[in-house]
């Protein structure tokens, strides 16, 4: 095409570009794996906190309202 400027033509294929893309993809996949591990760890921490909260809730429900009133501090 005579109207196409040389600056708009696609870059020539290069093994260097291909290697760079490979390393970029590898780094990207490693990053994804790391983020998944972080998410699993965070989920485990959340599950433990929820378990502790449920235990606390059961313990609080075992008290009668009278017991709770005796232990409360007046404002």
Secondary structure by P-SEA (a helix, b strand, c coil): ccccccccccccccaaaaaaaaaaaaaaaaaaaaaaaaaaaaaaaaaaaaaaaaaaaaaaaaccaaaaaaacccc
